Amino acid sequence: MKIPRRYLDFVGILLFMAFIITGVFASPLPPTITILKNETGPATTATQFLNTSGGSITTIILNASTQNLKWKAFVGNITGTLTLDDASGYTIFDWGTTTVTGQVYVTPSPSSINWDRMNCTWFVTGNPANRSVEEYENKLMNHTSPNDNITATFKQRNHTAFYVSNTYISQNTCYSINTFINSTAQNSRFQEVLLYDGTNTTNGNIVYTGILEQDQHGFDNETYDFQIIVPENGAQGFRSSTPYYFYAELV
């Protein structure tokens, strides 16, 4: 069997997995994840009020910004290495990497991902206009609003070409977004692409894929290698949290 030229390096912000001699992907090792900070937007502190005279009719326009509890984000940097390992994790050679390229993969599914079957969400139907995979995920995550559900959020197809394992993803094929830079919308950096490993609408795993960018200014003007947003359970009154599983591919 020919050994693939790529292997999956599992990273949360730092992790990797072994590539075994037979060319079959090894199971991901438990990640080492370093959380630098976890924060949310500030609450409104100033009370807004009107003081109008009796007998008057006041026409007003209200403009409010509300933290979207149905989504959350992961941003950060990645370090790793390219190694040639056996099934027990022993290394015969290590190629130190100085330039970060590849993808970070984030999924809510605890089950094994079929990397050889990974492709755009719409490939199971063969029709880019068919968003049934996203609509099924909306149902699972209780994203009922047409304004900010998964389908509405990932509404463009604007991304570079890349490989997932040995599968080539052509440019501008899958649904994607570009997260903000310095609180400003843009369409060139920090691409996030929707992928799927199923053969029909309901039997696969959706994977949120960030194209790695080395030390680029991000949403708060700090430098990051990736920025990824993922859905949280949108059910009214939901007070828990959805775990996400991280993988990465360094190339």
CORKA-V518868 format. One record per helix or strand of 2 or more residues. SS is the DSSP state (~ for helix, > for strand). FROM is the first residue (numbers start at 1). LEN is the number of residues. Records with the same first field share a line. If there is no record, write none. Layout:
SS->FROM-LEN + FROM-LEN
This chain:
>->71-6 + 81-5 + 91-6 + 102-6 + 119-2 + 162-3 + 167-3 + 176-3 + 191-6 + 206-6 + 216-2 + 223-2 + 226-6 + 245-6
~->115-3 + 121-4 + 132-9 + 150-4
